[in-house]
Amino acid sequence: MLRCNEFAEICKNFNLTFFTGVPDSTYKSWMSFLEEDHPGFTNVPTVNECEATAVCAGYHLATGKFPVLYMQNSGFGKTVNPLTSLLGPDIYKIPALLMIGWRGEPGKPEAHQHRQIGRIMTDLLDLLDVRYSILSDDAGEAANQINEAVNYMKIESQPYALVVRKGVFEPLEAKPKPASDLMSREEAIFAIMEHISDEDILVSTTGKTSRELNEAYQQLERTTANKFYNPGAMGCAPSIALGVALQKPHSCVFTMDGDGALLMQMGALATIGIQQPSNYYHILFDNNAHESTGGQINNSDAVDFRALAKSCGYKDATIVRSKDALAEEFPKFAEADGPVMLVVKIRTGSRPDLSRPEEPLEIKRKFMEHLDTLS
């Protein structure tokens, strides 16, 4: 396995010291290494991969150096626009080293949402004329690959990609997290489920939120027909819920969202605010972290979500920080005219043995049949 300090030395030797992007669990140990503020390295976490690509462009324009853009391959799909219309060979020819986690690699078990992008990963790179190497777990070979990448970027002034398989980087020992009086997300979900009926509609976001919600439905032995899990398409759950709410105006539509996901598609708040669905209830779990990719810090500490929602046209927004406050505020939140937001401050962390929801096509079938019974 490739050790993080070995990879860091290789990057320093080739003057690759500026990193930006959205983290991926494929190489979460390297993401944790970057968060530790090592001398000589700059790490700029962004809310989405398009933004990170633009940051890379600005860095290169200002310094002439090569930035490193890290992402999951699902995020690589988001970069198609800036890669072709900003960095590409027919416009500015801006080089950047892309570090892409290969979720859904063919022949390896993976969650449904990663399978298609994993299958077409290398074909997409070829289609975009992005030269790539599959990063070796041997430090010497990895150095040779990065040497090739840097020489290519110098000559061609084009992006080059390092595709990173699972298991390439050696795991780092997890550091203990500081104690917190905040609820866990799972505790909050169980408390919220006491107030959501089987007639209400529920859309949940990417990652651990949907998996913990699935556990709650199982343990409470509740019908699952009224819920839609959104395991992929990060940041899209609020917009899915909006599409449903506009078509089912007599039903309460709840969406369980995460801070990192909302930051990624924050413009959805403006659309929701303009449409003013009175049956729309936005629950936001905020732990200032990308939980599913290893708990890396995101940028939510810079955002007052309550003020943001109200400035985008939400009728009200409330923040809770305890179980007692959640129990007191949720009934008022659920009885209000929407769109409204409830920001639930939670601590990081989740159980390692979470199950995954049922087959996506079965979720879709049940959900659509349930919606068909509603006016």
C-alpha positions, 0 to 999 in steps of 0.5 A: 500500500502507498503510505500518505507520507510517501505520496506527500514527498512525491508530490513535493518533489514535483511541486504539487502542493496545492490541493482542492476538491470534494473528498472521496472515501476511496482515499480517505486516509489521504484526505485526513492527511491533508486536513492535518495542515502539513507544512508546504501543502495548501488544501482548499475544500470546496462545496462541489467539483465545478467550483474546485475546477475553477479554483484550479484554473485561478491557481494556475493563472496566478502561479503557472503551477499545477494544482491537484483536483481531488474528487470521487468519479461521481463528481468527475461527471460534474466537471465535464462542463468546466473541463470542456469549456474552461480548461479544455484544449479548444479554449484556455488549455489549463493543466491540472492533475485530477485525482479521481476515486474509482467507485464502482470499478467493474468486477468489485462489489459496490452500491447501486449509485456507483455502478454506472459511473464506475463502469464508464469511468475510463471511457469517459476519460478517453472521450474527454481526451484526458490522459490518465494512469491508474495510480500504483500502490508502489511508491516508486511506480507512483513517482514515475506516473506522476513524473509522466503526468507533470511532463505531459502537463508541461508539454500539452498544457492539459489536465491529466488524471490519476485514477485511484482504486480502493486500497491503494492508500494505507489506512491511517489510524482514526483519531478520537473525536472530541466529546460532544453534547449534540445528538447523533443523526440516528438519534435525531431521525428516530425522534423525528419519526415519531412525528411523521405519519405513514401518510406523509411523504419523505425524501432522504439525502445521500449517504448515512442519512438514508441508511440510518433512516432505513434502519429506523423504518425497519426497527419501528416496523413502519411501512416503507412505501412513503419514502424515497431514498436518494443514495446518489446525486448528492444535493438533489434530495430537496429538488426531488422533494420539490418536484413531488410537493408541487404535484401532491399539494395536499400531502406533507412532503418532508426532505431529510438533507445534509449540510454538505449536500445542501452546500453542493446544490445551494441554489435549490433553496432559491427555486424552492423559495420562489415556488413557495410550496406550502406543503414543503418541510426541509430538515437539515442535519448539520455536523460540519462534515462529509460523514460518508467519506470519512468525516472530513470538514466541509464549509458549513461553519461559514453558513447561517442556514437559518438566515440563508433559507429565509433570505431565499424565501422560506417562511421560517427556519429554526435551529435546534441543538438538543433532543428536548429542543427537537421534541418541542420545535418539530410539531410547530415546524410540521404544522407551519405553512411551508416552505420551512426549514428545521436545522438540526445540529448533530455530532459526527459519527455513525454505526459501522454496521448500517444496512443499505436500503432495498433495491432501488427499482423496488423503492421506486415502485412502492413510492410511485404506487403510494403517490398514486393513491394521493390527490 
